[in-house]
Amino acid sequence: NRRVPPACAICLSPYEVGDAVTHSPNEQCKHAFHHECITTWLAKKPESLCPCCRQEFCLLPYTTEASSETNPDSRDDSDDDNDDGGGSVLIGVNTNATTTLASSNL
C-alpha cells in the first residue's frame, strides 16, 4: 500500500477527491502524480524516469499512442486484485503504472 502525498510533484496542485493519481509499480520509486501530469511528462521524455527520483517509472517501455490520456472509456476497471482501495487501473500500453482515483482519506 502506498501513501499519496497531498500534492502532485509535477504541477504542485493538491489532489482533490476524484483526481486520477498515478504511481509507479517500481518499488524503488515512491512518488505519485496526477495521471495527466505524469502521462505528459513521460510522453516528452526519451526514457520513462520519475521526475523526482530518476528511477524507472514504467517497468516496460512507455508508448504514447495508446496512453488514452483523457478518454475514460478506454480505462480497464477490471483490476480487482489491487489493494490500493478504489478504482485502480493500468495506463497506457506496457506502462505497468497504476492510477487510483483520489478519495477523501488522502
VMD Tcl script that draws the C-alpha trace (Angstrom):
set ca {
  {0.00 0.00 0.00}
  {1.41 3.38 -0.99}
  {0.61 6.69 0.59}
  {-0.36 9.50 -1.75}
  {1.26 12.86 -0.92}
  {-1.02 15.91 -0.60}
  {0.07 17.42 -3.96}
  {1.35 16.40 -7.39}
  {5.13 16.89 -7.61}
  {4.88 17.96 -11.26}
  {2.17 20.66 -11.24}
  {2.31 21.26 -7.45}
  {-1.50 21.31 -7.26}
  {-3.11 19.50 -4.34}
  {-5.04 16.33 -5.10}
  {-8.80 16.66 -4.97}
  {-11.40 13.95 -4.48}
  {-11.89 12.19 -7.80}
  {-8.47 13.08 -9.27}
  {-6.70 10.25 -11.08}
  {-3.42 9.68 -9.23}
  {-0.73 7.51 -10.83}
  {2.21 5.81 -9.12}
  {4.96 3.55 -10.42}
  {4.98 -0.22 -9.99}
  {8.72 0.15 -9.35}
  {9.18 -0.29 -5.59}
  {12.24 2.00 -5.69}
  {10.08 4.93 -6.82}
  {7.62 6.06 -4.15}
  {6.22 9.10 -5.99}
  {2.68 9.75 -7.23}
  {1.39 12.28 -9.75}
  {-1.80 13.43 -11.43}
  {-2.41 10.94 -14.24}
  {-2.41 13.70 -16.86}
  {0.81 15.25 -15.48}
  {2.86 12.03 -15.49}
  {1.45 10.95 -18.87}
  {2.52 14.27 -20.40}
  {5.93 14.05 -18.68}
  {6.60 10.51 -19.92}
  {5.44 11.36 -23.46}
  {8.03 14.17 -23.69}
  {11.00 12.18 -22.40}
  {13.07 9.53 -24.22}
  {13.28 7.46 -21.00}
  {10.49 6.67 -18.55}
  {12.17 8.10 -15.46}
  {10.41 9.55 -12.43}
  {10.76 13.35 -12.46}
  {11.61 13.32 -8.72}
  {13.96 10.40 -8.07}
  {15.02 9.45 -11.64}
  {14.17 5.78 -11.02}
  {12.39 3.87 -13.80}
  {8.75 4.94 -13.57}
  {7.48 2.37 -16.07}
  {8.96 -1.10 -15.85}
  {8.23 -1.69 -19.55}
  {8.66 0.79 -22.42}
  {6.11 3.61 -22.40}
  {4.15 4.21 -25.60}
  {2.09 7.33 -26.11}
  {-0.13 6.12 -28.96}
  {-2.30 4.06 -26.63}
  {-1.97 6.06 -23.43}
  {-5.55 7.39 -23.77}
  {-4.75 10.34 -21.53}
  {-8.26 11.71 -21.11}
  {-10.58 9.04 -22.55}
  {-12.32 7.39 -19.58}
  {-13.97 4.82 -21.88}
  {-10.56 3.25 -22.59}
  {-9.76 2.52 -18.94}
  {-9.75 -1.06 -17.71}
  {-11.64 -1.05 -14.43}
  {-11.48 -4.83 -14.04}
  {-8.33 -4.83 -11.87}
  {-9.98 -6.17 -8.72}
  {-6.77 -7.69 -7.34}
  {-5.36 -4.25 -6.49}
  {-5.31 -3.43 -2.78}
  {-4.97 0.35 -3.21}
  {-8.64 0.74 -2.35}
  {-10.55 2.37 -5.17}
  {-10.61 2.32 -8.92}
  {-7.08 1.35 -9.85}
  {-6.28 0.80 -13.49}
  {-3.23 0.28 -15.67}
  {-2.49 3.16 -18.03}
  {-1.03 3.12 -21.49}
  {0.49 0.12 -23.18}
  {3.24 -1.64 -21.26}
  {3.49 1.02 -18.56}
  {2.55 -1.12 -15.56}
  {1.86 2.17 -13.76}
  {-1.22 2.24 -11.57}
  {-3.81 5.01 -11.47}
  {-6.09 5.47 -8.47}
  {-8.97 7.89 -8.07}
  {-8.24 10.18 -5.14}
  {-10.60 9.82 -2.20}
  {-11.35 11.93 0.82}
  {-8.97 9.88 3.01}
  {-5.72 11.18 1.43}
}
mol new
graphics top color blue
foreach p $ca { graphics top sphere $p radius 0.5 }
foreach p [lrange $ca 0 end-1] q [lrange $ca 1 end] { graphics top cylinder $p $q radius 0.2 }
display resetview
